Amino acid sequence: MIRKIFNPKLILDSQPASSVISAAFIITLAGLFSRILGLLRDRLLASTFGAGDVLDVYYAAFRIPDLIYNILILGALGAAFIPVFTSLLGKDDKKSAWELSNGILNLALFFLIFFSLLMAIFAPWIMKVITPGFPMEKMEQVVSFSRIIFLSPILLGLSGVFGGILTSFRKFLVYSLAPIMYNLGIIFGVVFLVRIFGPIGLAWGVVLGAFLHLLFQLSAAWYSGFRYQFIFKKAFLNPDVKKIFFLMIPRTLGIAINQINLLIITIFASTLAAGSLSVFNFAQNIQSVPLGIFGISFSIAVFPFLSTLAAKGEKKDFAKTFSQTFRQILFFVVPLSVFIIILRAQIVRTILGTGKFDWQDTILTFQCLGILAASLFAQSVIPLLARSFYALQNTKTPFLIALFSEFVNILLVIFLIGKLELLGLAIAFSISSVFQMFLLLFFLHLKLDDLDDKKIINFFWKISLASLGAGAIIQLFKNYLVNDFHFYFSGELIFKIFSPGIQLNTFWGVFAQLSISGIMGFLTFLFLCWILRLEEFFNFKNSLARKIFHGKKIITENASEVSGV
């Protein structure tokens, strides 16, 4: 009986979500822990090395391995594999579904090894193009780092196929926990491998994390029914593989555009002061916490549902599901954007302000963070908008929009970098993200005729009002915690409220200012959502209550079953 309760297959089979919100809830909880580990990882990196040459090398070394992984794997999975695999499962044709997964797996393994090996050989010449501003010694380090990190796209690529299988089965929990394994591997590299091998231990930590990521999802896919078969020549003749190939081409080009964006940032950042690339990555990593937890989580959760609705031709339900998810993402992200902008200095000082990460690094990072956070709402809904097109098996439109948006980004970088240096990169990134979001929204509206527009517009002014009101309270408390409040009338002091006088020259002082201000803003936001009768607030509250009580019910039933053994 105990074995039955704790059987991994039983646990996995109980995880598929019955709705988008509950699925996103699962992904969000796991994603939250993963993002916390990511922040811990960045804190360790910042305190150990500071924003300097080593971390510039570390982040630059990721660019080509990430390019290979994103183009060859995410291009197939994001646009084509999941809809095609899901359609086979919907027809109860599991044999063809598993043949498809094995065909994609073997082809991915071949191409990943081929391109990784090729790029590793030509790394010295490639890195000269990507980091033209690095001196020779720094360039040699980038080459050494990148050749080791080239192992990671192979491991992550295989893991990505298994992740696509798990997502298709709507087994989101294990899929969401895999990034935790990845971050643990990198943290292990920072804490232990760097002591043994020096800075190059960072690269080996990345490889360890990728291996753990693969191992975790492989075991879950095995319990879902996957069995490995060597299918290579047959894979080229499989009509479903061909379908995926043709569907993935525009998506792959779209991802290539995004990777080009990162390459452009790396190229221009390499010509700026040492540490510029590290600062941009730190700021981007911090603002990507809500992006990953809410924007990507909800878009992943809703994708199978949208694919199913599109396959059935249920256009009205498709638009309704999109609208609900769109609003739910912004319900979380818009207030968080306001909170990050107002508390950007406190956030950076709390997360990164230790060890070799000095005050100048902190200033540049929180300035960059504030600019990036201003476009966080756009960045967060772009994955949903893109996946909506993919569910409709339209990969050309997102690609063309991404291409045009990147052209805008490049023009802005060229125009701004001379005057604003690193901050110019951040401004260009933010403006092009907002531009891309509006174009995607416009063309999706043309495709579906109606996106539940009235509800979106009504929601937008309510969430803006609640967020700005909460932001005002945050600013009020942020100042009050360090300064007395003086109240004047006709130039004369009437009375004053004495401040606790928090000292901002210590970690705990900054943390207290951040925590207290943030909590007061959060409570104000909830109160304003209740006053404004915001539908998304009540949806989330009810979903959270169901999850908590359902979880308690499962625990009680398991405890009763164990006690009867």
N, C-alpha and C positions, 0 to 999 in steps of 0.2 A: 504494500500500500504506500509506504514512504517512497519507494522507487517510482511509483506511478506519479505521485505528486511532484517530485523534483526531476522527472524525465525532461530533458531539454527539448525534445520534440513537442511534448505537451505544452511546455511554456511558450515555445515559438508559435504553435498553432493558436494559442489564446490571444496573440498580440494583434492580429489584423484589426484595423480600426473600422468602426461602423460609420463614421462620418469624417469629414475633412477636419473639423475642429478637434475631435478626439485623437485623430491620427497626428495632427500637428502638435497636440498636447504631448504625446509620447516623444516626438522628435525634439520638441522644445526643451523638455526636461533633460533629455540626454545631451542635447546641444548646449544647454546652459552649463552643464558640468564640463563639457569639452572646451567651451569658450573660457571658462574660469581657469582651466589648465593651460589654455593658450596664453592667457594674461600672466599666469605664473611663469610660463616659459619665457615670455618677453621680459618679465622682471628679472629673471635669472640672467638672461642674455645682456640686458642693459647694465645690471650691477656688475657683471663679470668683465664685460668688454667696453661698455660705454658706447656712445654713437660715434664710432671711429672706423678705422681701416678694416679691422677684422669682421665686423658686422656688415660693412659695405661688401666685402668679399663674399660673405655667407649668403646675403640676399641676392647678389648678382649671379652667384653660381646656380641659383634655383631657376633662372629664367628659361634656359633651353630645355632642361629636364621637364619643367612644367609645360613648356610648349608641346613637347612630344606627347605627354600624357593627355593634355587637354584636347589636342587635335585628334589623336587616334582613338581615344577612349570616350571622352565626354561627348565628342561629336556624334558617335554612334548611339550611346546610351541616352543622351539628353533628347535626341530628336527622333530616333527610330526604334531602337531595340525594345524599349518598354512598351510602346503602343503595339508593335508587331507581336511580341511575346505575349502580351496581355490578350490580344485578339485570339491567339491560338489556345490559350487557357480558357477563354470564354466559349470557344467551340468544343471544349473538352478534348482537345487533341494534344495531350501531354507528350506523346511520343515525338511529334513534330516540334513541340516547344523545346524539349530537351536536346533534340538534334540541332535546333537553331542555336541554343546557348553554347553547345560544345563547338559548333562551327565558328561562332563569333569568338569564343575563348581561344581556340587554336590559331585563328587568323590574327587576333590581337597579340598573342604571345610572339608569333613570328615577326610581325611588323615592329613591335616594341623592341625586341632584341636587335633587329636589323638597324633601326634608326638610332637607338641608344649607342650601339657600337660605332656606327658611322660618325655620330656627333662627338663621341669621346675621342676618336682618332683626330678629328679636325678641330677639336676644342681650342687649341692655341690661336688659330686664325679666326674662328667664330667669335671668341671673346674680345679680340681686338676691335671687332665691329660693334659689339654690345657695350663695351666699357672703354671707349676711346680716350677718356680722360684719366684712366688709371695709369700710374707709373709702372715700370717693368716688374718690380718686385711684387706689387699688388696684383698685377696681371697674372703672374706665375701662380700665385695663390688661388686665384679664381679658377684657373685651369685645373689645378689639383683637386680643389673642392668639387668642381662640376663633374669630373670623371668618376668620383665616388658616388655622387648624388645621382648619376645616370642609372644606377641600379634601382632607384626608387620608382621611376615610371613603369618599369617592368612589373614590380610587385604591386603597385597601386593600380596598374592597368588590369591585372588579373582580378584584383579585389573589386574593381569597378564593375566587372561583368557579374560577379556574385552579388554585388550590391543592387544591380539592375534586376536580378532574379528576385531578391528579397523584396524590393520595392513593388514589383509586379504582383507578388503574393500578399502585398500590404503588410509585411512583417517589418514594421518601421523601427522597432526597438533596437534590434541588433545592428541594423543599418546605421542607426544614429549613434550607437556606442563605439563603432569602429574608429571614428576620429579621436576618441579618447585614447585608444591604444597608440595611435600615431603620435599624439602629443606626449604621451608617457615615454615613448622611445626617444624623442628629441630631448626631453627633460633629463632622461638618464644620460644622454650624450653630454649635456651641459655640465651636469653634476659630477659624473664619473669618468666618461671617456676623454674629456678635455684634460683631466689630470694625468691620464695615461699617455695620450697621443699628442697633446697640445691642441691648438685651435682646430686642427683637422678632425678631431674627435666630434665636432659639431656635425660634420658630413656623415660620419658613421652613425651618429644618433638618428639622423633622418632615415637612413637605410633600415635601422632597427625598427623605427616607428612604422615604416611602410610594410615590413615583414609582419609585425603584430597586427596591423590593419588587415592584411590578407588572411592571416591565420584565423582571425576572429570571424570574418564573413564566410570563409570557406566552410567552417564547421556548421554554421547556420544554414547555408545553402545545401549542404549534405543532408541535414535533417529535413529539408524541404523536398527532397527527392532527387537532387542533382547527383548524377554519376558520370565521372569523366570518361569520354571516349575520344580516341584520336581520330578526328575528322578534319581532313585538310583539303584534298582534291574534291571530295564530295561537297565540301562547304561552298566552293566556287559555283557549283551547279544548283545549289539550293535556292529556289525562287524567293524564299523569305530572306535569305542572306543578301540576295541581289536587291530586294526591295529596301532593306536597311541601308545598303551601300548607296543607292540613289537618293534616298531620303537624307542621308547624313552629309552628303556633299555640301549643300548650302549651309547646314548647321556647322560643319567643320570649318568652313570659310568664315562663318560668323565668330566662332571661337578664336580662329586665327587673328581676326580683327582685334578682339579683346586682348589677346596675347601681344599683339603688336603695340597696343596701348601701353602695356607693362614694359615692353622693350624700349619704347620711346622714353618712358619715365626713367628707366635705367640708363639709357644713353645720355640724356640731358643731365641727370643727377650726377653721373660720373664726372662731368665737367665742372661741377660746383665744388664747394668746400668738402673736405673729408667728413663723413658722417651724414651727408645730405640724404643719401639713399636709405640709410638706416632710420633716420628721422621720419621720412615719408612712410616707410613700412610700419614703423611703430604706430604712427597716427592712423594709418589705414587698418591695422590690426585691431586697434581699440574701437574704431567706429564700425568695424565689421562684426562686432559681437552682436548687436541687435539685428544687423543684416542677416547674419547666419541663423540666429535663434528664431527670428520671426519671418523675415523675407524668404529665405531659402527653405526653412522648415515647412511653411505653409504651401509653397509652390511645389515641393516634393510630395507633400501629402495629397494635394488636390490633383496632381497630374494623372494618376490612374483613373480617377473619377471623370475628369475631363475627357480622357481618351475613350472611355466607355461611352459617355454621352455623345461624343462626336461620331463614334462608330455606329451608334444607333440612330443618328440624325436628329437627336433631340436638341434642336437649336435653342429653344426657349429655356430649357433647364440648364443648358451649357452656360448661357449668358447669366442666369440667376446664380449658378454656382460660382462663376468667375466674380461676379459683383460682391457676393458675400465674402469670398476669400480676399479680394482686393481691399475691401473695407476693414476686414479683420486685421490684415497686415498693418494698414495705416493706423488703426486704433492703438497698436503698440508702438509703432515706429515714430509717429509724429511727436508724441509727448517726449519720447526718449531723445529725439533730436534736439528739442528745446532744452531738455535737462543737460545734455552733453555740451551744448554751446555755452550755456550759462556757467556750468561747473567744469569747463574744460581744463583749466589750470589745476584745480584740485584733483581731477581724475588722473591727469598725467603725473602729478607729484606723488600721488598715492600708489599708482601702479609701477611707475618706472623710476621715481626720484630717489635712487639709492646707489651706493657704491660709486662706480666710475661715471654714472650718468649725472652730469653736472647741471647747474642752473641754466646755462646757455642752451644746452640740449633740451631742457625742459621747456623753455620759452618757445623755441622753434617748433617743438612737437605739438604744444597745445595750440599754437597759432594755426598750424597745419590741420590739426584735428577739428578746430572750429569751422574751417572752410569746408572740409570733407563732410562734416555732420550736416551742413546746410543742404546737401543734396542726398542725405540718407534716405529720405522718403522715396526719391526716384530710384536710387540703387536697389531698394528693397522690393519694389513692385516690378522691376524689369524682369527678374526670373519668372514671375508669374505670367507676365504678358508674353514673354517668349515661349513658355511652355503651352500657353493657350494656342498659339499658332502651331506648335509642334503637334498638339493633340488633334488639330484640324489637318494634320499632315501637310502643313504649309511651312516650309523651312526657308523659302526664298525671301519672303518679306522681312523677317527679323535680320537676315544677313545683310540685305541692302540697307536697312535702317542703321545697323551697326557700322557698316562701311561708311555711310554718310556722316554719322556721328563722330567716327574716328577722324574723318577729314576735318571736321570742325575743331576737334580736340587738338590736332596737330597745328592748325592755324593759330589757335589761341596760345599754345605753348610757345610757338615761335615769336608771337607778338608780346607775351608777358614775361618770359624768362629773363630777358635782359634787364628789366626794371625790378622785378619782384623775386627773381631767382627761384628758390624751392617753392615759395608760396604761389608763384605763377603756375607751377605744375599742378598744385592742388586746386587752384581756381579753374584752370582749364578742364581738369578732371570732373569737377562738380558741374560746371555749365554743360559740358557735353553729356553727362549722365541725365540731367533734367531734360535736355533736348531729345535724347534717345527715348526717354519714357513717354513724352508727349507724342512723338511720332508713332510709337508702338500703339499707344492708346487710340490715337486717331484712326489708324488703319484697321485695328481690331473692331472699332466701332463701325467702320464701313462694311466690314465682313459680316457682322452680326446684326446690323441695323440698330439694335438697342442693347445697352449694357446695364440696364436698370438705372438709367441716368438720374432720375429724380432722387432715388435713395442715395446715390453717390454724392450728388450736390448737397443734399440735406445733411448727410453725414459730414461732409468736408467742413462746412462752417461750424458745426457743433464741435468737432474734434479740434479745430483750430482755436476756438474760444476756450475750451477746457484746457488745452495745452498752454496757451498764452497766460491764462489765469494762474495755472500752476507755476509757470515760469516766473511770474511776478512775485509769488510767495517765496520761491527759491531765492530770488535775488534779495528780497527783503530779509530773510533769515540769514543768508550768507553774509550780509553786511552787519546785521545785528549781533552775530556771534563774536565779532571782533571789535565793534564800535558801539558806543552808547547812542541811543536814539534821542535827538533833541527836537522838541516841538515848540515852534515860535508862533507868536501872533502879534502883528504890527511891529515886528522887529524885536520883540521882547520874548525871552525864554519863559514858557509857561510851565513845562515840566519835562523831565527826561526819564527814559527807561534805561536802567543800567544793564550793560552787556556782561555776559559771563567772562569776557576778555580772553577768549581762546588764543593761545600763542601759535602762530603759523610757522615757527622755525623748527617744529618737531613733527614727526610722522603722525603721531596720535592727534596733534592739534589740527592738522590738515584733514585727517580722516574724520575727526569729529565734525568739522565744518561741512565736509562733503556728505556725511551720513545724515546729520540732523536736517540740513537744508533739503537734501534729497527726499527724506521721509516726509517732511512737511509738504513738499511739492507733490509727492505721490498721493498723500491723503487728500490734498486739495483737488487733485485731478479726479480721484474717485468720487468725491463729493459733487464736483461739477458735472461729471458724467451722469450721476444719479439725478441731479436737478434738471439736466437737459434731456433726460430720458433717452440716452444714447443706446440704441438697440444692440450694438456690438458689445457694450459693457455688460448688459444683461445676458447676452448669449454666452459670453466667456464665464460670467459668474455661475450660470446654471450648469455649463459644461464642467467647470471646476468642481462644483458640488457633486455632480454625478460621478466624476472620477474618484473623488475622495470616498464617497459612500460605497461605490462599487468596489474600490480597493479594500475597504474595511470588510465588506461582505466576503470577498475572496479569502482574506486572511482568516476570518472566523470559520469559514467552511473548511479550509485546509487544516486549521488547528483542531477542529472537531474530528476530522478524518484521521489525523495523526494520533489523537488521544484514543481512538477506537482500535488502533493496531494491536 
